[in-house]
Amino acid sequence: MSRTGKRSTPSIAECAVVAPAGEIVLPDDELLARMAKALAHPARVRILRVLDQQQACVTGDVVHEIGLAQSTVSEHLRILREAGLVDGEVDGPRTRYCISRQGLATLKAGVAAL
């Protein structure tokens, strides 16, 4: 949802939002550091908030919501995806992104275990 309260309409179906099932495995130090580093940029935190509000969206939707260049948003999404915090599903020429609930649960468990 945008700050105006209007929800943009994704042009493809939304990702299924599924809560993590079963036991969460603690991340090793390398993964935990990679996840923390991915959250260390305010634009990536904003992207996660946008994805959480809309459940899923394509890169263009994120660009519209946060006002950064498409190439910049794509790079931030790549970093979040490599850290396991975002899932992407290719649908033709587009990729639909959504928050990885499993990834966030792993990050939370790793931080709680510090």
N, C-alpha and C positions, 0 to 999 in steps of 0.2 A: 504494500500500500504506500502511496506517496504521502508527503507531508500534508497534502490537501485533503487526505482521507479517501481519495479515489484509488481504486485498484487498477493497475494496468492489466490489460488482457493479454496473457501469453498467447502466442499464435500456435503453439503446440500444446499437447496435453501436459498437465502438471506431473512432477515426480510424485511417486507414492511416498508419503512421509510415514516411516515405520520406526517405532521406538526400538532401541537395542534389545535384543532377546538374549536371555541367559546371562551367564557370568561375563563380566568385563575383564579382559586381560590387561594388566598394567603394561604401559609402554616401556621399552628400554630407554636408556638415557638419550640415545641419539634421536629416536622418534619424538620423545617429549620435547627435546630442544628444538627440533624442526617445527613442531606444532606451535611452540611458544614464539618462535621467530616469525612464523606466518601471521601470528596475531599482533606482532610488534609494529604494524603499520596501520594508521587510522583508516585508510581507505579499505583495507581488508576487513577490518572490524565492521565498517559501514556496509560492505558487500554482504557479510554474514547477516547483518540485521535486515537488509533488503530481501535476501533469500528466505529468511525466517518469516518475514511478513507476507511474502507472496507465495511461499511454499516452493516455488520453482520459477525460473525464468531463463530466457535466452540472453546472451551477452548484450544485445541491443537494449533489452529492458533494463539491465543493470546500468548501462551507460546512461540511459535516460534518467534513471533515479539518482545517480550520484554525480553526474555532470563531468566525468573524466573522458578522455579520448578512448575510443574503442580498443586501440592497441594497449593502452595502459590498463584498462579493465581486464583484457584478456591475459595480460601478464600476472595481474593480481589473482585472477581465477586459477591460473596454472599453479601458482605457488600454494594457494589454498588446497587445490586438488592433490598436489604432490605431498602435502602435509597430512592428507587424509581427512580434512575438515569439510570438503565439498565433494560431491559426486557429480559427474557429468555423463550425460547420455546423448550419443550422437543420433540425430534424427534428420536424415538427409543432409542438407548443407549447414544445418544449425546444430548447436550443442545446447541441451537443456541442463541447467545446473540446479542443484538443491543441496541443502545442508546435509552432511553425513551425521546422522544422529549417533551412529556407532563411533565415529571419529570424535565427536564432542564428548561422549561418555568416556572414551579412552583418555582424552585430555584431562577431563575432570578427575578421573581416578588417579592419573599420574600426578597431578598437582596435589591432590589430597594425601597422597602417600609420601610427599616430601617431608 
